[in-house]
Amino acid sequence: MYIPSDPDMLLSLINTKLRDEYPSLDDLCDSQDIEKSRILEILEPAGYKYDESQNQFK
């Protein structure tokens, strides 16, 4: 899966996948063979944090 370097584009992509296809961020990363740290290093500096209870970044 392509990982956009723009945080807002990545946020939209990841939250859509989490909502529609995956029960957790770990499942998405495992299924798509993505390093979770790669997602976090783009989204966290932009102020987005993963909320496990909501299964989305906010």
Number of C-alpha atoms within 10 A of each C-alpha: 8 8 14 13 13 11 20 14 12 17 20 13 14 19 18 13 16 19 13 9 11 17 15 18 21 13 13 17 17 11 11 11 10 15 11 13 10 12 19 16 12 19 22 14 10 13 10 16 13 16 12 11 7 12 15 21 19 13
